[in-house]
Amino acid sequence: MADVDPTDRIFLRDAQCRAFDATVAAVDGDGRAALDATAFYATSGGQPHDKGTLSWDGGLAEVTDVRGHDVVWHTLDGPAPAVGTPVHGELDWERRHALMRTHTALHILCGVIYNSWGVSVTGGNMAPLSARMDFEFDPLPEGFAAQVTELVNAEIAADRPIEVSFLPRAEALADEDLIRTKVNLIPESVTEIRVVDIVGLDRQADGGTHLPSTGEVGRFEVVKTESKGRANKRLRIAVHDS
């Protein structure tokens, strides 16, 4: 297969984009198509891929998986359209919006815990409206789950705006707020760092999709806490409708 130009990842600039038009840039033997542009989020950073449909003149296929970074590959439930075919993509918006609610809730959680206890996140993963996140606690404070649930819901009620910007790598590395999110672990080939800012609460280097404001999250709950080692505590969370 010839080299494929990088995909224009629309979701990095516009997380509200539900449908888009593009052209097939490459296909492989596994029912996957790369497009010149896409709004389908590709699995990375703990956030699962989007689903939806891809349609073209005479064809329609479900998008069942999305992978890749520079070149984003879409796994289809049938034969992929030929290279050069104009296509129309539509996201499963209910799934995407649920994932954005969850991802934004996790950033609020990170901000609340860092600002209140000075503790950083060590890992996490999410599904639509549920997630887990690990923190460097030893031990977990008494009454922690209830206190964090209250603090996060207060930040949701504050309806803080969420802004996305792009910084040169050197500038991002010099920012103390971003150093704690381990910008230095992002490959050196990435010269521009995407920053998600929950204004007045949390600012992180992040490639995922988010809501325009915290008020859209709904209701947050810590449903369980677990010990995963002497200084590693896991929070399992859920996001509910208001």
C-alpha positions as CSV (number, residue, x, y, z in Angstrom):
1,M,0.0,0.0,0.0
2,A,1.3,3.5,-0.9
3,D,1.9,6.0,1.8
4,V,-1.3,7.7,2.9
5,D,-1.5,11.3,3.9
6,P,-2.5,12.1,7.5
7,T,-6.2,12.3,8.1
8,D,-7.7,15.7,9.0
9,R,-9.1,14.8,12.4
10,I,-12.1,17.1,12.6
11,F,-12.9,16.0,16.2
12,L,-9.8,17.8,17.5
13,R,-11.2,21.2,16.5
14,D,-15.0,20.6,16.6
15,A,-16.3,18.0,19.0
16,Q,-19.9,19.0,18.1
17,C,-19.6,17.8,14.5
18,R,-22.1,15.0,13.9
19,A,-21.8,14.5,10.1
20,F,-19.2,15.3,7.5
21,D,-18.2,14.7,3.9
22,A,-14.9,13.2,2.9
23,T,-13.1,11.1,0.3
24,V,-11.7,7.6,0.6
25,A,-7.9,7.9,0.7
26,A,-7.0,4.2,1.1
27,V,-8.5,0.8,1.8
28,D,-7.0,-2.5,3.0
29,G,-7.9,-6.1,2.9
30,D,-9.6,-6.1,6.3
31,G,-12.6,-4.0,5.4
32,R,-11.0,-0.8,6.6
33,A,-11.1,2.6,4.9
34,A,-8.9,5.6,5.6
35,L,-10.5,9.0,4.7
36,D,-8.9,12.3,4.0
37,A,-11.0,13.8,6.9
38,T,-13.1,12.3,9.7
39,A,-15.2,13.3,12.7
40,F,-15.0,9.7,14.0
41,Y,-12.9,9.6,17.2
42,A,-10.2,6.9,17.1
43,T,-9.6,4.9,20.3
44,S,-6.8,6.5,22.3
45,G,-6.0,7.9,25.8
46,G,-8.7,5.8,27.5
47,Q,-11.5,7.1,25.3
48,P,-13.2,4.5,23.1
49,H,-13.9,5.0,19.4
50,D,-17.0,6.5,17.9
51,K,-19.6,4.4,15.9
52,G,-21.9,5.4,13.2
53,T,-22.4,5.0,9.4
54,L,-20.5,5.7,6.2
55,S,-22.6,6.1,3.0
56,W,-21.7,6.7,-0.6
57,D,-23.4,6.5,-4.0
58,G,-24.9,2.9,-3.9
59,G,-23.5,1.9,-0.5
60,L,-24.0,2.2,3.2
61,A,-21.9,0.6,6.0
62,E,-21.8,0.6,9.8
63,V,-18.6,2.0,11.3
64,T,-17.7,-0.6,13.9
65,D,-14.2,0.4,15.0
66,V,-11.9,3.4,14.5
67,R,-8.1,3.2,15.0
68,G,-5.0,5.1,14.2
69,H,-3.3,8.5,14.9
70,D,-1.9,10.2,11.8
71,V,-3.9,8.0,9.5
72,V,-7.3,7.1,10.9
73,W,-8.8,3.7,9.8
74,H,-12.5,3.0,9.9
75,T,-13.5,-0.7,10.1
76,L,-16.8,-1.3,8.2
77,D,-19.3,-4.1,8.4
78,G,-19.0,-4.8,4.7
79,P,-16.8,-4.1,1.7
80,A,-15.1,-0.7,1.8
81,P,-15.8,1.8,-1.1
82,A,-13.0,2.3,-3.6
83,V,-10.2,4.9,-3.2
84,G,-11.4,8.2,-4.4
85,T,-15.0,7.6,-3.6
86,P,-16.9,10.6,-2.0
87,V,-18.5,9.5,1.3
88,H,-20.8,10.9,4.0
89,G,-20.1,10.1,7.6
90,E,-22.7,10.3,10.4
91,L,-21.8,9.6,14.0
92,D,-23.9,7.7,16.5
93,W,-24.5,10.9,18.4
94,E,-26.0,9.3,21.5
95,R,-22.8,7.3,22.1
96,R,-20.5,10.2,21.3
97,H,-22.4,12.6,23.6
98,A,-22.4,10.0,26.4
99,L,-18.6,9.6,26.0
100,M,-18.1,13.4,26.1
101,R,-20.2,13.7,29.3
102,T,-18.0,10.9,30.8
103,H,-14.7,12.4,29.7
104,T,-15.6,15.9,30.9
105,A,-16.7,14.4,34.2
106,L,-13.3,12.8,34.6
107,H,-11.5,16.1,33.9
108,I,-13.7,17.8,36.5
109,L,-12.8,14.9,38.9
110,C,-9.0,15.4,38.2
111,G,-9.3,19.1,38.8
112,V,-11.2,18.8,42.1
113,I,-8.8,16.2,43.5
114,Y,-5.7,18.0,42.4
115,N,-6.9,21.4,43.7
116,S,-8.2,20.0,47.0
117,W,-5.6,17.3,47.8
118,G,-2.7,18.0,45.4
119,V,-2.9,14.4,44.1
120,S,-2.3,13.4,40.4
121,V,-4.1,10.8,38.3
122,T,-2.1,7.7,37.5
123,G,-4.4,6.0,35.0
124,G,-8.0,5.5,33.8
125,N,-10.4,4.2,31.3
126,M,-14.0,5.0,30.2
127,A,-17.1,3.7,28.6
128,P,-20.3,5.6,27.9
129,L,-21.5,7.0,31.2
130,S,-19.1,5.0,33.4
131,A,-15.4,5.0,34.1
132,R,-12.5,4.2,36.4
133,M,-9.7,6.5,37.4
134,D,-6.7,5.9,39.6
135,F,-5.0,8.4,42.0
136,E,-1.9,8.5,44.2
137,F,-3.6,8.3,47.6
138,D,-2.1,6.6,50.7
139,P,-4.5,6.1,52.3
140,L,-7.8,7.4,50.9
141,P,-9.2,10.1,53.2
142,E,-12.2,9.3,55.4
143,G,-15.5,10.0,53.7
144,F,-13.7,10.7,50.4
145,A,-16.3,9.3,48.0
146,A,-19.2,11.4,49.3
147,Q,-17.0,14.5,49.5
148,V,-15.7,14.2,46.0
149,T,-19.2,13.5,44.6
150,E,-20.4,16.7,46.2
151,L,-17.5,18.8,44.9
152,V,-17.7,17.5,41.4
153,N,-21.5,18.1,41.2
154,A,-20.9,21.6,42.4
155,E,-18.5,22.2,39.5
156,I,-21.1,20.8,37.1
157,A,-23.7,23.1,38.5
158,A,-21.3,26.0,38.1
159,D,-21.6,25.4,34.3
160,R,-17.9,26.3,33.6
161,P,-17.0,26.9,30.0
162,I,-14.6,24.5,28.3
163,E,-12.1,25.8,25.8
164,V,-9.8,24.0,23.4
165,S,-6.5,25.5,22.2
166,F,-3.2,24.4,20.6
167,L,0.2,25.4,22.0
168,P,3.7,24.9,20.6
169,R,5.4,22.0,22.4
170,A,8.0,24.2,24.1
171,E,5.4,26.5,25.5
172,A,3.3,23.6,26.8
173,L,6.4,22.1,28.5
174,A,7.0,25.4,30.3
175,D,3.5,25.5,31.7
176,E,3.4,24.2,35.3
177,D,-0.3,23.3,35.0
178,L,0.4,21.1,32.0
179,I,3.6,19.5,33.3
180,R,1.5,17.5,35.9
181,T,-0.3,15.9,32.9
182,K,3.0,14.5,31.6
183,V,3.2,16.5,28.4
184,N,6.8,15.2,28.2
185,L,5.4,11.7,27.6
186,I,3.8,12.8,24.3
187,P,6.1,11.7,21.4
188,E,8.6,14.4,20.4
189,S,7.2,14.2,16.8
190,V,4.1,16.0,18.2
191,T,5.1,19.7,17.9
192,E,1.8,21.2,18.8
193,I,0.0,20.2,22.0
194,R,-3.8,20.3,22.3
195,V,-5.0,21.8,25.6
196,V,-8.5,21.3,27.2
197,D,-9.3,24.0,29.7
198,I,-12.2,23.8,32.1
199,V,-12.0,27.5,32.8
200,G,-11.0,28.2,36.4
201,L,-10.8,24.5,37.4
202,D,-8.6,22.3,35.3
203,R,-6.2,22.6,32.3
204,Q,-4.7,19.5,30.7
205,A,-3.0,18.3,27.6
206,D,-5.6,16.1,26.0
207,G,-6.7,14.7,22.7
208,G,-10.2,13.6,23.5
209,T,-13.7,15.1,22.9
210,H,-15.4,17.2,25.5
211,L,-18.6,19.2,26.1
212,P,-18.8,22.9,25.6
213,S,-19.5,23.5,29.3
214,T,-19.6,21.4,32.5
215,G,-23.4,21.9,32.9
216,E,-24.1,19.3,30.2
217,V,-22.5,16.5,32.2
218,G,-25.5,15.6,34.3
219,R,-25.1,14.1,37.8
220,F,-21.8,12.6,38.9
221,E,-21.4,9.8,41.4
222,V,-18.5,7.9,42.9
223,V,-20.0,4.4,43.0
224,K,-17.0,2.5,44.4
225,T,-13.5,2.9,45.7
226,E,-10.8,0.2,45.5
227,S,-7.2,-0.2,46.7
228,K,-4.8,-1.2,43.9
229,G,-1.7,-0.9,45.9
230,R,-0.2,1.0,48.8
231,A,-0.4,4.4,47.0
232,N,-2.8,3.6,44.2
233,K,-6.5,4.0,44.8
234,R,-9.2,3.5,42.1
235,L,-12.4,5.4,41.8
236,R,-15.3,3.9,39.8
237,I,-17.7,6.6,38.7
238,A,-21.0,6.9,36.9
239,V,-22.7,9.8,35.1
240,H,-26.5,10.1,35.4
241,D,-29.1,12.2,33.7
242,S,-29.9,15.2,35.8
